[in-house]
Amino acid sequence: MLMLMAMQSETVKFIRTSDFEARCLALLDEVGRTGETWVVTQDDRPVAELRPYRGARAASPFGLHPTLRIIGDVVAPLDDPWEAQA
């Protein structure tokens, strides 16, 4: 079964896991050629997404915003004792 859905001017195609298993290599070629995104479903629930590789993401510490800077020791104990409310 193949379902189509338009998202932000991008066509997303859906495919069941059993069909994906049979067509995996052909789908990889198609995604590379067309740039389309495929969502793999299992029991009508999305479980994976197959989309073109667009290059590595910019490295940032702890997955934070790339322009964020950590200044000082963020794991050292605090100088002033404090109590947390329960």
Secondary structure, DSSP 8 states (H G I E B T S, - for coil): -EEEEEETTEEEEEEEHHHHHHHHHHHHHHHHHH--EEEEEETTEEEEEE----------GGG--TT----S-SSS--SS------
